[in-house]
Amino acid sequence: MSFSRDPRIETVPILSLRPTQITVGMREVSAKRRAWREHSGRKKARFLGSHLVPVIRGPAEHCYIIDHHHLALALQQEGVQDVAITVVADLRALARGAFWVYLDNRGWLHPYDDAGHRRGHEDVPKRITQLRDDPFRSLAGELRVVGGFAKDTTPFSEFLWADFLRRRIRRRLVKQDFDRALELAVGLAKSAAAAYLPGWCGPTSRG
């Protein structure tokens, strides 16, 4: 196996990318679609050139995307066919089983479904278009946008927050009254119960 010290950039079809997670927050995908539409033609080209999708080369020459799942899906839904990728590691020499174990141990795999249950790697979809909606991932994404927690380099940090919120806010509320759910999420994010999570900003006041 090999690891890239210098970025190796190339362009590939979005539909050829293989996910390393099962879900996304579709509200976040929709927000990225709206932002894309606001760009002019020239800005769109610059955007695509500056937002490289990190991938792992795996068995059977497949490229496995390890970040920017939301962006890739949003671009695909907006009719973009190709994206620029940067190869983080070349694991084509690994057998398929060893490949998935390696991804898991490096924090490059998140096989959790929309109920927060861990599944086998065989349940990870083979196409970006097969990603499922997890409303709590949308809630976590919006929580970060409003300052509930800080962006963090911890892999899948938003999913950790999603799981935290899933255990404390009713799913029905997230679907039926997202604003109210977000209000509750902000309060929870400032509580001591969330202190273990990446990007925790602490309580807004002491008392």
C-alpha positions, 0 to 999 in steps of 0.5 A, spaced: 500 500 500 502 507 499 500 513 501 500 520 498 505 525 500 504 530 495 496 531 492 495 527 486 489 530 483 485 527 477 478 528 475 473 522 475 465 521 474 461 522 481 457 516 480 464 512 480 465 514 487 463 509 492 461 511 499 464 509 506 458 511 510 451 509 509 447 516 511 447 523 510 443 529 512 439 531 506 437 538 509 445 539 508 445 536 501 439 541 499 443 547 502 449 545 498 445 545 492 442 552 493 449 555 494 451 551 488 446 555 484 448 561 486 455 561 483 456 564 476 459 559 471 466 562 472 465 561 480 462 554 479 469 552 475 473 555 480 469 552 486 470 545 483 477 546 482 478 548 489 474 543 492 478 536 492 474 530 494 479 525 498 479 518 496 482 511 497 483 507 491 481 500 493 480 493 490 477 492 483 480 499 482 474 503 485 475 510 488 472 510 495 470 517 498 472 519 505 469 526 505 465 531 502 459 526 501 454 531 502 457 535 496 458 530 492 451 528 492 449 535 491 453 536 485 450 530 482 443 532 483 445 539 480 447 535 474 455 535 475 458 529 472 465 529 474 469 532 480 476 533 482 479 528 487 485 527 491 488 520 492 489 519 500 492 512 500 492 506 495 490 500 498 488 496 491 493 491 493 489 489 499 484 483 499 476 486 500 476 483 507 482 486 509 481 493 506 474 494 510 478 492 516 483 497 515 478 503 513 474 502 519 481 502 524 483 508 520 477 512 522 475 512 514 469 508 515 462 509 518 457 504 517 451 506 521 444 507 519 439 512 519 437 509 526 444 510 529 445 502 528 452 499 526 451 495 520 456 491 516 460 494 510 456 490 505 450 495 507 454 501 505 451 503 498 455 502 492 453 509 489 453 516 492 445 516 489 444 510 494 445 514 501 440 514 506 437 520 509 438 521 517 434 527 520 439 527 526 445 528 521 441 534 518 440 537 525 447 536 527 449 540 521 445 545 522 447 545 530 454 547 527 452 552 523 448 556 528 454 555 533 452 549 537 459 546 536 465 548 532 468 544 526 473 539 528 478 534 524 475 528 528 473 523 523 465 523 522 464 528 528 457 531 526 455 523 526 457 523 533 453 529 535 447 526 531 448 520 535 448 524 541 442 528 539 438 522 537 438 519 544 435 526 547 430 528 541 424 525 538 425 523 531 418 525 530 419 532 532 426 533 528 421 531 522 415 535 524 418 541 527 425 542 525 426 549 528 424 547 535 428 541 535 434 545 533 432 550 539 433 544 544 439 541 540 442 548 542 441 547 549 443 540 549 450 542 546 451 547 551 450 542 557 455 538 560 453 532 557 456 534 551 463 535 553 466 529 551 464 531 543 469 534 538 468 541 538 464 542 544 464 549 546 462 549 553 456 552 557 454 559 554 454 562 562 456 559 569 451 559 574 
